Amino acid sequence: MMNRASRVIQVAKHEIALVRARRLPFWTAVTLGLVLGIAMVGGLTVQTAEAGIRDRYQSVVDRAWNEQPDRHPHRVAHYGFLAFRDRSPLAAFDPGVESYAGTSVFLEAHRQNLPNFGEARHATSMLRFGELSPALIFGVLVPLMILIVGHGTVSGERERGTLRLALAQGVGNGEFLAGKALGLAAVFGIVALPLLAVSLIVTAIVVDPGPFGQMWPRVLTLTGLYALYLASWVLVTVWVSNHAARSHGALGALLAYWVLTCIGLPRAVPALAGALHPSPTRAEYEAGIDGELSLMGDSHDPDDPFSGALRQEYLDRYGASSVEDLPVNWGGVVSAEGEALTTRVFVDAADRLSGVHRDQDRWATLAAFLSPYMALRGLSMRVAATDPSGMERFRADAEDFRFDMVQRLNHLHTTEILYEDDRAQRVEAEEWQRFPTFAARPPPLSQASFGEPLFGLALLFALGWPIVALRWAARGVARP
């Protein structure tokens, strides 16, 4: 007599044989392979083309900076620097918000500019319906294939009368459901998981990781996340099929669930969050900052009232009677202090804006418990370093670089330029070549995976509740 595991495997083999008889694995693999190939070619083409463009323009900017002639440091601070954001190496797999985030930011004195030139600004409106990417295929299209292939796993057996026969031969209710789920999982494990692994490995090999380091831990993490997600769809499909009297009823219920979780909620929740927590327009954001800056005085004017207390502090420190007697250039001191004050205004404004975005994102994390796709999407973008927090990290890194660059120039102004006849003096050109180059830092994998734990819990919930539901349903599966 077969033991329990043997009976589960026997049911699984029977399910695999049924699917193979309809040649569904072959056509599923062909369709999935073709669509995935198109997505990969398109993604890698965009990836390599944009990397080449950004590298070329960054080299132009770097060369222009290094080839500056002898100049006054404050003029160099206003000459500025253009920093480009490197596209994540895994953006060819999951582009995330790459197409909506700015690709470059101009760094200059007294101003914190926002990133510009997001690709979606220059694309057609069709882009906003979603880019065809491997992440979209495995997150939306493969679940659709699972429910189409598997909607009759139990209901079909009931319609054919073979369910009663299987149970009469000693197969338990739970064993039957477990075998059906195992068989359906095996079919798509054989078809989808190799294609998933290949798409991730090709992305990691073809795209130069550059400053983002080794991609293999991220590749393995993404493979595991998508495998769990697809497993949850297999379990849901078997559970719905078990409760449906007819296969067409199971298909209708599963399609409704798919539309709700993969299309409806991912579109509706961000719109709702934006209505409840509206973000200021760019004009409103910059107008608010300009209003705060106007109250601070003019850091270009050493005699401006805002610097009165600072002037007295320096006079007392050096025992001087006037700023002309100071051993440092008073104009440089005022510029450095003014830069620190204006930077705090910009940082505070950016923090307030980030707070609004966090309020919006909170709705997405909560909705992820209703939509497994939103849970997967949140985790996938984080691991691929294409999520909004990665774009915010670029902005923060660029601002840190800008502030350090400007304050270094202000230090040169303070120590290398005399206060008397200030504007007529210059610093040697070799000084500009000693400045560091800009390099963005990717978030560590640990932060990407656990930075928003609710997404992980939501994905586990999506896998856990069908298991519990199937165990409960095993008591009544023998409904003839």
LORO-886163 format. One record per residue (C-alpha): residue number from 1; residue in three letters; x, z, y. Coordinates in pm, whole numbers, plus 32768, in hexadecimal, padded with zeros to 4 digits. Each point is the difference from the previous one (the first is absolute). Layout:
BEGIN
R   pos   code      u      w      v
R   NUM    ala      X      Z      Y
...
***
This chain:
BEGIN
R   pos   code      u      w      v
R     1    met   8000   8000   8000
R     2    met   8084   7FA7   8157
R     3    asn   8057   8117   80EF
R     4    arg   7F7D   800E   8163
R     5    ala   8127   7F47   809D
R     6    ser   7FE4   7EEA   7F00
R     7    arg   7E8F   7FD2   804C
R     8    val   8047   7FEC   8176
R     9    ile   810C   7EFA   7FC2
R    10    gln   7F16   7F3F   7F1C
R    11    val   7EF5   7FF1   810F
R    12    ala   8109   7F98   80FC
R    13    lys   8074   7EE5   7F1E
R    14    his   7E9A   7F8F   7FD7
R    15    glu   7FD3   7FF7   817D
R    16    ile   8144   7F3C   802A
R    17    ala   7F8C   7F09   7EF7
R    18    leu   7EB2   7FCF   80B1
R    19    val   80AB   7FB8   814A
R    20    arg   80FE   7F18   7F5F
R    21    ala   7EED   7F3D   7F51
R    22    arg   7F7C   7F9D   8155
R    23    arg   8163   7FA3   8070
R    24    leu   7FD1   80E8   8127
R    25    pro   8163   808D   7FFD
R    26    phe   8092   7EA2   8017
R    27    trp   7F27   7F8B   811F
R    28    thr   801F   814E   80B0
R    29    ala   817B   7FEC   7FE8
R    30    val   8003   7E96   8078
R    31    thr   7F1C   8048   8128
R    32    leu   80B6   813E   805E
R    33    gly   8153   7F58   7FDC
R    34    leu   7FA1   7EDB   80DE
R    35    val   7F6B   80D8   8113
R    36    leu   8121   80F4   7FED
R    37    gly   80FB   7EE4   800F
R    38    ile   7F5F   7F76   813B
R    39    ala   8002   815B   809E
R    40    met   816B   803F   7FA2
R    41    val   807B   7EB1   8081
R    42    gly   7F47   8031   8146
R    43    gly   8072   8168   8029
R    44    leu   816C   7FBC   7FB3
R    45    thr   8002   7ECB   80E0
R    46    val   7F7D   80CB   8124
R    47    gln   80ED   811C   7FAB
R    48    thr   813C   7F2E   7FFC
R    49    ala   7F9A   7F2E   812C
R    50    glu   7FB5   812E   80D8
R    51    ala   813C   80B2   7F90
R    52    gly   80CA   7ED2   806B
R    53    ile   7F51   7FEB   8151
R    54    arg   802D   8172   804A
R    55    asp   816B   8000   7F94
R    56    arg   8044   7ED4   80DE
R    57    tyr   7F5D   8095   8131
R    58    gln   8098   8155   7FC4
R    59    ser   815A   7F60   7FF7
R    60    val   7FAE   7F50   8149
R    61    val   7F9A   814C   809C
R    62    asp   8133   80B4   7F7A
R    63    arg   80E8   7EEF   807E
R    64    ala   7F5C   7FFF   8158
R    65    trp   802B   8179   8015
R    66    asn   816E   7FFB   7F99
R    67    glu   8055   7EDC   80E7
R    68    gln   7F85   80A8   813C
R    69    pro   8102   7FFB   8117
R    70    asp   807B   812D   80C5
R    71    arg   7EC2   80A5   807E
R    72    his   7F6D   8132   809B
R    73    pro   7F75   80DF   7EE5
R    74    his   7EA9   801B   809F
R    75    arg   7FE3   7E86   8013
R    76    val   8054   7FF4   7E8D
R    77    ala   7EF0   8102   7FBC
R    78    his   7F02   7F16   80A0
R    79    tyr   8098   7ED1   7F54
R    80    gly   7F83   80A5   7EC4
R    81    phe   800D   7FAE   7E90
R    82    leu   7F0E   7F59   7F0E
R    83    ala   7FD6   80B2   7EB0
R    84    phe   7F66   7F48   7ED8
R    85    arg   7F46   80A7   7EE4
R    86    asp   8079   7F97   7EA8
R    87    arg   7EE8   7F94   7F1A
R    88    ser   7FEA   80DF   7ECD
R    89    pro   809B   7F59   7ECC
R    90    leu   7EBF   8046   7F3C
R    91    ala   7F22   7F66   810C
R    92    ala   7FF2   7EC5   7F2B
R    93    phe   7F45   80D1   7EFF
R    94    asp   7F2F   80D9   80E9
R    95    pro   8008   7F8F   816E
R    96    gly   7F32   812D   806C
R    97    val   7FE5   8000   817D
R    98    glu   8138   7F2B   8030
R    99    ser   7F3A   7EE2   8099
R   100    tyr   7F59   80E0   80FF
R   101    ala   812D   80CF   806B
R   102    gly   80F2   7F98   810F
R   103    thr   8145   7F62   7F91
R   104    ser   80DB   8056   812B
R   105    val   8014   80F2   8123
R   106    phe   80BB   7FE2   8149
R   107    leu   80D1   8135   804B
R   108    glu   804A   804D   816D
R   109    ala   802B   811F   80F3
R   110    his   7ED3   80CB   8079
R   111    arg   7F11   7F4E   7F16
R   112    gln   7F90   801F   7E98
R   113    asn   7F6E   7EAE   7FA7
R   114    leu   7F19   7FC5   7EDA
R   115    pro   8060   7F11   7EE7
R   116    asn   7F95   7E97   803B
R   117    phe   7FC8   7EB9   7F4B
R   118    gly   7F37   806A   7ECF
R   119    glu   7FD1   7ED0   7F23
R   120    ala   7E84   8026   7FF8
R   121    arg   7FF8   7FBF   8178
R   122    his   807C   7E9F   7FBF
R   123    ala   7F3C   7FB5   7EC3
R   124    thr   7EA0   7F89   7FC2
R   125    ser   7EE2   80F3   7FDD
R   126    met   7FFF   7FC1   7E89
R   127    leu   8130   80E2   7FE3
R   128    arg   7F25   812A   804D
R   129    phe   7F40   7FC5   7EBE
R   130    gly   813A   8064   7F47
R   131    glu   813F   7F51   7F9C
R   132    leu   8013   7F7E   7E9F
R   133    ser   8108   80E5   7F71
R   134    pro   8052   808F   7EA9
R   135    ala   7F80   8150   8079
R   136    leu   7EB0   7F65   8058
R   137    ile   7FF1   7F49   7EB3
R   138    phe   8045   8134   7F2C
R   139    gly   7F2F   80E1   80DD
R   140    val   7EC9   7F25   8023
R   141    leu   8004   7ECE   7F1B
R   142    val   8081   809C   7EBE
R   143    pro   7EF2   8113   8004
R   144    leu   7F01   7EE8   8026
R   145    met   8095   7F58   7ECC
R   146    ile   7FF3   8149   7F41
R   147    leu   7E8F   8036   803F
R   148    ile   7FA9   7E95   7FB5
R   149    val   80BA   8009   7EB4
R   150    gly   7F9F   8161   7FA0
R   151    his   7E9B   8030   8078
R   152    gly   7F7D   7FC2   7EA1
R   153    thr   80F2   80DE   7F41
R   154    val   7EEC   80F1   7F96
R   155    ser   7EBE   7F5F   8079
R   156    gly   805E   7EBC   7F51
R   157    glu   8032   80B9   7EB7
R   158    arg   7EAD   80A2   8030
R   159    glu   7F59   7EB1   8044
R   160    arg   809C   7F64   7EC8
R   161    gly   7FA3   812A   7F28
R   162    thr   8169   8040   7F9D
R   163    leu   800F   814F   80AF
R   164    arg   7F15   809E   7EFF
R   165    leu   80D0   7F67   7EE9
R   166    ala   8148   8088   8089
R   167    leu   7F72   815F   8020
R   168    ala   7F6B   7FED   7EA6
R   169    gln   815C   7FBB   7F73
R   170    gly   807A   8152   807B
R   171    val   8087   7FAB   8159
R   172    gly   7FB7   8121   80EC
R   173    asn   7F63   7FD4   8154
R   174    gly   8138   806C   80B8
R   175    glu   80DD   7F31   7F1E
R   176    phe   7F31   7ECB   8046
R   177    leu   8015   8029   817A
R   178    ala   8171   8056   7FF2
R   179    gly   8044   7ECD   7F2A
R   180    lys   7F40   7F1D   80EC
R   181    ala   80BD   8086   812C
R   182    leu   814D   7FE0   7F48
R   183    gly   7FB5   7E9B   7F97
R   184    leu   7F9C   7F92   815E
R   185    ala   8130   80B3   8093
R   186    ala   80E2   7F53   7F03
R   187    val   7F7A   7EA8   8060
R   188    phe   8043   8032   816F
R   189    gly   813E   80C2   7FBF
R   190    ile   8088   7ED0   7F4B
R   191    val   7F80   7F0C   8108
R   192    ala   8020   80B6   814D
R   193    leu   8119   80FE   7FE5
R   194    pro   8114   7F02   7FAE
R   195    leu   7F91   7F2D   8129
R   196    leu   7FFB   8137   80DB
R   197    ala   8161   805F   7F93
R   198    val   807F   7E9E   8030
R   199    ser   7F70   7FE7   8160
R   200    leu   80A4   8149   8065
R   201    ile   814E   7FAF   7F5E
R   202    val   800C   7EA4   8099
R   203    thr   7FB9   8097   8155
R   204    ala   8117   80FF   7FD4
R   205    ile   80FA   7EFB   7F89
R   206    val   7FB1   7EDE   80E8
R   207    val   7FE3   80CB   8141
R   208    asp   8142   80A1   8074
R   209    pro   7FB5   8178   801A
R   210    gly   80F6   8022   811F
R   211    pro   7FE1   8151   80AE
R   212    phe   7EDF   8066   7F24
R   213    gly   80E9   8044   7EDE
R   214    gln   7FA8   7FF1   7E94
R   215    met   7E9B   7F8E   7FB7
R   216    trp   7FE7   8054   7E90
R   217    pro   7F69   815F   8028
R   218    arg   7EF3   7F69   80DE
R   219    val   7FC5   7EE6   7F07
R   220    leu   7FCE   80F8   7EE3
R   221    thr   7F1F   80DB   80D6
R   222    leu   7F25   7ED9   8063
R   223    thr   7FE9   7F8F   7E94
R   224    gly   7F86   8157   7F9A
R   225    leu   7F02   8015   811C
R   226    tyr   7F64   7EB0   7FB2
R   227    ala   7FF9   804C   7E8B
R   228    leu   7F3E   8142   8041
R   229    tyr   7F15   7F4B   80EA
R   230    leu   7FB0   7EEA   7F06
R   231    ala   7FD4   8103   7EED
R   232    ser   7EF5   80A8   80D5
R   233    trp   7F44   7EB4   8012
R   234    val   8011   7FD8   7E87
R   235    leu   7F67   815A   7FCF
R   236    val   7EEE   7FC4   8104
R   237    thr   7FAB   7EB1   7F5D
R   238    val   7FD9   809C   7EA8
R   239    trp   7F33   8122   808B
R   240    val   7F0D   7F1C   80B9
R   241    ser   7FE6   7F18   7ED3
R   242    asn   7FA8   812C   7F29
R   243    his   7EE0   8065   80E2
R   244    ala   7F6F   7EA4   8034
R   245    ala   7EEC   7F86   7F1C
R   246    arg   806F   7E96   802C
R   247    ser   814A   7F5B   8051
R   248    his   7F78   7F52   8132
R   249    gly   7F90   8151   8085
R   250    ala   815F   808B   7FCC
R   251    leu   8095   7ED3   80B2
R   252    gly   7F16   802B   8128
R   253    ala   804E   8172   8024
R   254    leu   8176   7FC4   7FE4
R   255    leu   7FF9   7EE8   80FF
R   256    ala   7F43   80E1   80F2
R   257    tyr   8104   8112   7FCD
R   258    trp   811B   7F06   8033
R   259    val   7F68   7F78   8142
R   260    leu   7FCA   815F   8086
R   261    thr   8159   808B   7FAD
R   262    cys   80DD   7ECE   802F
R   263    ile   7F53   7F4F   8122
R   264    gly   7EF3   80D4   80A3
R   265    leu   80A8   8151   8036
R   266    pro   815B   7F73   8059
R   267    arg   7F56   7F38   8117
R   268    ala   7EFC   80FA   8072
R   269    val   80CD   8140   800A
R   270    pro   8109   7F87   80FA
R   271    ala   7EEC   7F7B   80E0
R   272    leu   7F4D   814F   7FF1
R   273    ala   8142   80BF   803E
R   274    gly   804F   7F24   812C
R   275    ala   7EA7   803F   8091
R   276    leu   8018   8179   7FD2
R   277    his   8169   8017   807A
R   278    pro   8033   7ED7   80EA
R   279    ser   8163   7F9F   8058
R   280    pro   8050   7FAE   816A
R   281    thr   8045   7E97   8050
R   282    arg   8164   7FA3   8053
R   283    ala   7FA3   7FE5   8170
R   284    glu   7F5D   8159   7FFD
R   285    tyr   8128   8096   7F4A
R   286    glu   80FF   7F77   80F5
R   287    ala   7F27   8050   8130
R   288    gly   7FF0   816D   7F94
R   289    ile   8179   8011   7FE1
R   290    asp   8034   7F59   8151
R   291    gly   7F1A   8104   809E
R   292    glu   80D1   811D   7F73
R   293    leu   8146   7F5A   8067
R   294    ser   7F87   7FD0   8165
R   295    leu   7FE9   8179   8026
R   296    met   816B   8036   7FA1
R   297    gly   80B1   7F58   8120
R   298    asp   8107   7EF0   8003
R   299    ser   8133   8039   7F29
R   300    his   80AF   7EE1   80B5
R   301    asp   7FFC   80C7   8145
R   302    pro   80F9   8123   8003
R   303    asp   7F4A   8093   812D
R   304    asp   7EA8   7FFE   7F5E
R   305    pro   7F55   8159   8012
R   306    phe   7FE5   8015   7E82
R   307    ser   8178   8032   7FE9
R   308    gly   8017   8118   8102
R   309    ala   801D   811B   7F05
R   310    leu   80F4   7F3A   7F2F
R   311    arg   80D5   7FB9   8134
R   312    gln   8017   8171   8054
R   313    glu   8058   8053   7E99
R   314    tyr   8128   7F10   8005
R   315    leu   8072   8070   8157
R   316    asp   8003   816A   7F89
R   317    arg   80AA   7FA7   7EBA
R   318    tyr   8125   7F4F   80A7
R   319    gly   8005   80CC   8144
R   320    ala   7FCB   7EC6   80D1
R   321    ser   7F54   7FE4   814E
R   322    ser   7F78   7E9D   7FCC
R   323    val   7FD3   7F08   7EE7
R   324    glu   811F   7F33   808E
R   325    asp   80EC   8121   7FA8
R   326    leu   7F93   8015   7E95
R   327    pro   8105   7F9D   7EF8
R   328    val   7EF6   7F29   7F58
R   329    asn   7F2C   7EE3   8085
R   330    trp   7EB9   8095   8079
R   331    gly   7F4E   7EB3   7FD1
R   332    gly   8057   8002   7E8C
R   333    val   7F8E   8169   7FDD
R   334    val   7EAD   7FAE   8099
R   335    ser   7FDB   7ECD   7F21
R   336    ala   804B   80CA   7EC7
R   337    glu   7F0E   8116   805F
R   338    gly   7EF4   7F04   8063
R   339    glu   802D   7F4E   7EB3
R   340    ala   7FCB   8145   7F42
R   341    leu   7EC3   804B   80C6
R   342    thr   7F67   7EA7   7FDD
R   343    thr   8057   7FF5   7E8F
R   344    arg   7F39   813D   7FC6
R   345    val   7ED3   7F58   80A2
R   346    phe   801D   7ED5   7F18
R   347    val   8039   80D7   7ECB
R   348    asp   7ED1   80D9   8051
R   349    ala   7F29   7EC9   8032
R   350    ala   8079   7F6D   7EB6
R   351    asp   7FB6   8149   7F4F
R   352    arg   7E9E   8001   808B
R   353    leu   7FCD   7E9A   7F8C
R   354    ser   808B   8058   7EA8
R   355    gly   7F0A   8122   7FF4
R   356    val   7EDF   7F0E   8033
R   357    his   8088   7F25   7EE8
R   358    arg   8022   812D   7F1A
R   359    asp   7E94   8058   8045
R   360    gln   7FA0   7E9E   7F9E
R   361    asp   80DA   8005   7ECA
R   362    arg   7F61   8147   7F8F
R   363    trp   7EBD   7F42   7FBF
R   364    ala   80BC   7F0D   7F21
R   365    thr   8099   8118   7F32
R   366    leu   7EAC   80A1   7FCB
R   367    ala   7F5B   7EB4   7FAC
R   368    ala   8111   7FC5   7EFD
R   369    phe   7F47   80F3   7F1B
R   370    leu   7EDE   7F09   8002
R   371    ser   80D6   7EC4   7FF5
R   372    pro   8125   7FF9   7F0B
R   373    tyr   8078   7EC5   80AE
R   374    met   802C   80BC   8147
R   375    ala   80C8   810C   7F49
R   376    leu   80DD   7EF8   7F60
R   377    arg   8024   7F44   8146
R   378    gly   8070   8136   80BB
R   379    leu   8106   8055   7EFA
R   380    ser   8073   7E99   7FCE
R   381    met   8042   7FC7   8172
R   382    arg   80C0   8146   8018
R   383    val   80DF   7FB3   7ED6
R   384    ala   8036   7E99   8079
R   385    ala   8051   8089   815F
R   386    thr   7EF9   7F22   80A1
R   387    asp   7F0A   8110   806C
R   388    pro   7FB4   806C   8168
R   389    ser   80E7   812D   7FE5
R   390    gly   8121   7F11   7FBE
R   391    met   7FAE   7F46   8140
R   392    glu   7FEC   814A   80BB
R   393    arg   8154   805D   7F74
R   394    phe   808E   7EBB   808D
R   395    arg   7F6F   8051   8156
R   396    ala   8091   815F   7FF3
R   397    asp   8156   7F85   7F8D
R   398    ala   8002   7EF9   8113
R   399    glu   7FA7   8109   8104
R   400    asp   8117   80E7   7F87
R   401    phe   80F4   7EDF   8016
R   402    arg   7F81   7FA1   815B
R   403    phe   801E   8161   8086
R   404    asp   8160   8030   7F75
R   405    met   806C   7EAC   8089
R   406    val   7F77   8042   815C
R   407    gln   808D   8162   8012
R   408    arg   8153   7F81   7F93
R   409    leu   7FF2   7F06   811D
R   410    asn   7F92   8116   80ED
R   411    his   812E   80CA   7F8C
R   412    leu   80E1   7EDC   8059
R   413    his   7F52   7FEE   8150
R   414    thr   8039   8175   8034
R   415    thr   816E   800C   7F98
R   416    glu   8090   7EA3   803B
R   417    ile   7F56   7F9B   8147
R   418    leu   8046   80AE   814B
R   419    tyr   7EDA   806D   80D3
R   420    glu   808F   7F5C   8136
R   421    asp   7FBB   7E8B   8004
R   422    asp   7F53   802B   7EAD
R   423    arg   7F61   7EAA   7FD9
R   424    ala   813E   7F3C   8041
R   425    gln   80BA   8093   7ED6
R   426    arg   8014   7F83   7E98
R   427    val   8057   8077   7EA3
R   428    glu   80DF   7F27   7F24
R   429    ala   7F51   7F14   7F11
R   430    glu   80AD   8093   7ECE
R   431    glu   7F24   8132   8024
R   432    trp   7EC7   7F44   7F92
R   433    gln   80A2   7F9F   7EB9
R   434    arg   8029   816F   7FA1
R   435    phe   7E8A   803A   7FF5
R   436    pro   7F63   8022   7EA5
R   437    thr   7F13   7EFD   7F71
R   438    phe   7E94   8046   7FB1
R   439    ala   7F99   8036   7E96
R   440    ala   7EA7   807B   7F97
R   441    arg   7FE6   8100   7EEA
R   442    pro   7F04   7FD2   7EE5
R   443    pro   7F3B   8134   7F98
R   444    pro   808A   80A0   7EC1
R   445    leu   7F3D   7FBC   7EC2
R   446    ser   7FA3   8170   7FE0
R   447    gln   7F5D   7FFA   8157
R   448    ala   7F54   7EB6   7FB1
R   449    ser   7F71   8086   7EBA
R   450    phe   7F9E   815D   806F
R   451    gly   7FDD   7FDA   8179
R   452    glu   7E86   7FE4   7FD5
R   453    pro   7FAB   80C0   7EC1
R   454    leu   7E8B   7FB9   8019
R   455    phe   803C   7E93   7FA3
R   456    gly   80AF   8070   7EC2
R   457    leu   7EED   80F8   7FAF
R   458    ala   7EFA   7EF4   803E
R   459    leu   80AB   7F12   7F0C
R   460    leu   8012   8113   7EF9
R   461    phe   7E91   8049   803F
R   462    ala   7FAE   7E8F   7FCB
R   463    leu   80AC   8016   7EAE
R   464    gly   7F7C   8157   7FA5
R   465    trp   7E8B   7FEA   803A
R   466    pro   7FC6   7ED9   7F13
R   467    ile   80BE   80BC   7EF0
R   468    val   7F1D   812C   802C
R   469    ala   7ECE   7F20   8013
R   470    leu   805F   7F48   7EC1
R   471    arg   803B   8143   7F44
R   472    trp   7EAA   8075   806E
R   473    ala   7F64   7EB0   7FAF
R   474    ala   8098   8003   7EA3
R   475    arg   7EE6   80E6   7F95
R   476    gly   7EFB   7EF3   8037
R   477    val   80B3   7EB8   7FC3
R   478    ala   7F43   7FBE   7EBE
R   479    arg   7EC6   7F95   80B9
R   480    pro   7F96   7ED0   7F2A
***
